[in-house]
Amino acid sequence: MSILYTNRLILRPFKETDANAMYKNWTFDSRVAKYCRWHPHSIIEMTQQILNRYLDEAKNGFNYRWAITLRGTDEPIGAIDVVELSKDNKSATIGYALSYNYWNQGFTTEALKAVIKHLFDNGFCVVKAEHHIDNTASGRVMEKCGMKYTGDSTAQRKFGSDEYCIVKQYQIENNRDSDI
């Protein structure tokens, strides 16, 4: 799996030792989970189960999930990954979560730009993302990365729930002249 570098971040594969940092930095936090499709984790064992799934998927060849770390530290402050992949590996939908302590500092934009570039460099033609209609900050991140709004859709609000919400969808197409 590729390690991606930006000015302030290193995006690296998850490690077996990441559960404590994940829990402390974002998976327990209702402010982070508010617009995500998962509920805040009430105990670290929930985070450990997710991490174990991530590690198993990586062992089986899924190479599209990164821990977001600050340069100079190895502690994950968030995650960014492909949440949906087309059968032909030409289109990917990205999801991300970041510790509340690092919101509004440009870190998510930096991470998303790096992942878009990596996917385009590896033959992807389209990268998509979506956000809960009330999460306008996430929409700004997508726009800063060159993504264009393509419409609204309905999505399952939380995993395991019958509740649905409106999401705004964005995408960017691989354009060799783009400035990502």
One Martini backbone bead per residue (centre of mass of N, CA, C, O) as a GRO file, in nm:
protein
  180
    1MET     BB    1   0.098   0.034   0.019
    2SER     BB    2   0.058   0.362   0.001
    3ILE     BB    3   0.231   0.648   0.086
    4LEU     BB    4   0.120   0.974   0.170
    5TYR     BB    5   0.225   1.313   0.093
    6THR     BB    6   0.229   1.625   0.250
    7ASN     BB    7   0.301   1.907   0.401
    8ARG     BB    8   0.147   1.795   0.698
    9LEU     BB    9   0.114   1.490   0.596
   10ILE     BB   10   0.048   1.137   0.663
   11LEU     BB   11  -0.055   0.862   0.466
   12ARG     BB   12  -0.135   0.552   0.618
   13PRO     BB   13  -0.149   0.262   0.723
   14PHE     BB   14  -0.285   0.067   0.934
   15LYS     BB   15  -0.241  -0.040   1.274
   16GLU     BB   16  -0.265  -0.242   1.552
   17THR     BB   17  -0.202   0.033   1.744
   18ASP     BB   18  -0.461   0.245   1.668
   19ALA     BB   19  -0.715   0.232   1.854
   20ASN     BB   20  -0.668   0.447   2.073
   21ALA     BB   21  -0.647   0.692   1.880
   22MET     BB   22  -0.915   0.662   1.741
   23TYR     BB   23  -1.090   0.688   1.990
   24LYS     BB   24  -0.977   0.959   2.103
   25ASN     BB   25  -1.005   1.132   1.818
   26TRP     BB   26  -1.314   1.004   1.686
   27THR     BB   27  -1.507   0.747   1.750
   28PHE     BB   28  -1.642   0.879   2.024
   29ASP     BB   29  -1.736   1.140   1.870
   30SER     BB   30  -2.033   1.303   1.814
   31ARG     BB   31  -1.931   1.534   1.628
   32VAL     BB   32  -1.823   1.341   1.409
   33ALA     BB   33  -2.072   1.133   1.379
   34LYS     BB   34  -2.314   1.310   1.295
   35TYR     BB   35  -2.232   1.284   0.959
   36CYS     BB   36  -2.206   0.992   0.981
   37ARG     BB   37  -2.272   0.630   0.943
   38TRP     BB   38  -2.188   0.631   1.248
   39HIS     BB   39  -2.164   0.567   1.569
   40PRO     BB   40  -2.051   0.627   1.851
   41HIS     BB   41  -1.813   0.495   2.053
   42SER     BB   42  -1.845   0.357   2.382
   43ILE     BB   43  -1.605   0.153   2.315
   44ILE     BB   44  -1.298   0.037   2.219
   45GLU     BB   45  -1.392  -0.238   2.097
   46MET     BB   46  -1.529  -0.113   1.852
   47THR     BB   47  -1.271  -0.004   1.726
   48GLN     BB   48  -1.117  -0.271   1.712
   49GLN     BB   49  -1.309  -0.404   1.509
   50ILE     BB   50  -1.261  -0.207   1.281
   51LEU     BB   51  -0.957  -0.239   1.263
   52ASN     BB   52  -0.960  -0.541   1.200
   53ARG     BB   53  -1.105  -0.506   0.932
   54TYR     BB   54  -0.895  -0.329   0.797
   55LEU     BB   55  -0.660  -0.536   0.819
   56ASP     BB   56  -0.796  -0.763   0.660
   57GLU     BB   57  -0.842  -0.606   0.398
   58ALA     BB   58  -0.541  -0.548   0.349
   59LYS     BB   59  -0.451  -0.849   0.332
   60ASN     BB   60  -0.671  -0.874   0.076
   61GLY     BB   61  -0.591  -0.589  -0.105
   62PHE     BB   62  -0.691  -0.330   0.034
   63ASN     BB   63  -0.552   0.004  -0.085
   64TYR     BB   64  -0.792   0.245   0.029
   65ARG     BB   65  -0.659   0.313   0.330
   66TRP     BB   66  -0.608   0.587   0.569
   67ALA     BB   67  -0.411   0.732   0.796
   68ILE     BB   68  -0.414   1.038   0.958
   69THR     BB   69  -0.108   1.223   0.987
   70LEU     BB   70   0.124   1.402   1.131
   71ARG     BB   71   0.400   1.536   1.089
   72GLY     BB   72   0.608   1.384   1.343
   73THR     BB   73   0.385   1.170   1.368
   74ASP     BB   74   0.182   0.851   1.430
   75GLU     BB   75  -0.096   0.970   1.500
   76PRO     BB   76  -0.413   0.934   1.448
   77ILE     BB   77  -0.672   1.190   1.328
   78GLY     BB   78  -0.773   0.998   1.090
   79ALA     BB   79  -0.972   0.911   0.791
   80ILE     BB   80  -0.925   0.766   0.453
   81ASP     BB   81  -1.151   0.631   0.192
   82VAL     BB   82  -1.279   0.379   0.006
   83VAL     BB   83  -1.636   0.308  -0.006
   84GLU     BB   84  -1.641   0.288  -0.330
   85LEU     BB   85  -1.609   0.049  -0.604
   86SER     BB   86  -1.572  -0.019  -0.908
   87LYS     BB   87  -1.537  -0.299  -1.099
   88ASP     BB   88  -1.310  -0.139  -1.294
   89ASN     BB   89  -1.142   0.077  -1.128
   90LYS     BB   90  -1.253   0.392  -1.225
   91SER     BB   91  -1.434   0.431  -0.961
   92ALA     BB   92  -1.455   0.647  -0.663
   93THR     BB   93  -1.554   0.662  -0.320
   94ILE     BB   94  -1.519   0.898  -0.061
   95GLY     BB   95  -1.414   0.892   0.285
   96TYR     BB   96  -1.424   1.085   0.604
   97ALA     BB   97  -1.235   1.150   0.916
   98LEU     BB   98  -1.194   1.397   1.187
   99SER     BB   99  -1.077   1.542   1.435
  100TYR     BB  100  -1.208   1.806   1.596
  101ASN     BB  101  -0.924   1.946   1.666
  102TYR     BB  102  -0.881   1.969   1.318
  103TRP     BB  103  -1.077   2.153   1.233
  104ASN     BB  104  -1.044   2.420   1.015
  105GLN     BB  105  -0.715   2.355   0.883
  106GLY     BB  106  -0.699   2.175   0.595
  107PHE     BB  107  -0.656   1.860   0.625
  108THR     BB  108  -0.878   1.733   0.450
  109THR     BB  109  -0.799   1.865   0.187
  110GLU     BB  110  -0.515   1.747   0.174
  111ALA     BB  111  -0.600   1.449   0.177
  112LEU     BB  112  -0.794   1.449  -0.068
  113LYS     BB  113  -0.594   1.542  -0.280
  114ALA     BB  114  -0.400   1.301  -0.249
  115VAL     BB  115  -0.606   1.079  -0.324
  116ILE     BB  116  -0.688   1.177  -0.598
  117LYS     BB  117  -0.410   1.170  -0.723
  118HIS     BB  118  -0.355   0.871  -0.674
  119LEU     BB  119  -0.592   0.762  -0.838
  120PHE     BB  120  -0.521   0.895  -1.106
  121ASP     BB  121  -0.227   0.771  -1.122
  122ASN     BB  122  -0.401   0.470  -1.109
  123GLY     BB  123  -0.654   0.500  -1.341
  124PHE     BB  124  -0.863   0.680  -1.254
  125CYS     BB  125  -1.154   0.879  -1.366
  126VAL     BB  126  -1.337   0.887  -1.092
  127VAL     BB  127  -1.426   1.104  -0.815
  128LYS     BB  128  -1.619   1.067  -0.520
  129ALA     BB  129  -1.862   1.242  -0.304
  130GLU     BB  130  -2.038   1.282   0.017
  131HIS     BB  131  -2.289   1.477   0.206
  132HIS     BB  132  -2.453   1.595   0.437
  133ILE     BB  133  -2.661   1.861   0.403
  134ASP     BB  134  -2.551   1.996   0.690
  135ASN     BB  135  -2.237   1.956   0.582
  136THR     BB  136  -2.084   2.220   0.448
  137ALA     BB  137  -1.780   2.178   0.503
  138SER     BB  138  -1.749   1.928   0.321
  139GLY     BB  139  -1.823   2.072   0.060
  140ARG     BB  140  -1.581   2.267   0.064
  141VAL     BB  141  -1.366   2.055   0.041
  142MET     BB  142  -1.451   1.946  -0.236
  143GLU     BB  143  -1.424   2.215  -0.388
  144LYS     BB  144  -1.115   2.261  -0.321
  145CYS     BB  145  -1.063   1.978  -0.496
  146GLY     BB  146  -1.254   2.020  -0.771
  147MET     BB  147  -1.531   1.950  -0.707
  148LYS     BB  148  -1.859   1.877  -0.831
  149TYR     BB  149  -2.177   1.930  -0.826
  150THR     BB  150  -2.450   1.670  -0.904
  151GLY     BB  151  -2.642   1.624  -0.646
  152ASP     BB  152  -2.905   1.464  -0.496
  153SER     BB  153  -2.965   1.221  -0.230
  154THR     BB  154  -3.034   0.909  -0.079
  155ALA     BB  155  -2.936   0.792   0.251
  156GLN     BB  156  -2.821   0.618   0.491
  157ARG     BB  157  -2.765   0.744   0.794
  158LYS     BB  158  -2.717   0.464   0.951
  159PHE     BB  159  -2.598   0.190   1.034
  160GLY     BB  160  -2.880  -0.012   1.092
  161SER     BB  161  -3.085   0.187   0.964
  162ASP     BB  162  -3.405   0.334   0.849
  163GLU     BB  163  -3.276   0.601   0.815
  164TYR     BB  164  -3.287   0.895   0.615
  165CYS     BB  165  -3.093   1.112   0.394
  166ILE     BB  166  -2.955   1.391   0.260
  167VAL     BB  167  -2.722   1.414  -0.013
  168LYS     BB  168  -2.433   1.549  -0.144
  169GLN     BB  169  -2.288   1.542  -0.468
  170TYR     BB  170  -1.955   1.466  -0.593
  171GLN     BB  171  -1.705   1.536  -0.861
  172ILE     BB  172  -1.410   1.410  -1.042
  173GLU     BB  173  -1.218   1.424  -1.328
  174ASN     BB  174  -0.973   1.307  -1.520
  175ASN     BB  175  -0.734   1.571  -1.570
  176ARG     BB  176  -0.423   1.631  -1.677
  177ASP     BB  177  -0.465   1.961  -1.620
  178SER     BB  178  -0.501   1.947  -1.339
  179ASP     BB  179  -0.464   2.110  -0.993
  180ILE     BB  180  -0.395   1.873  -0.749
   0.00000   0.00000   0.00000
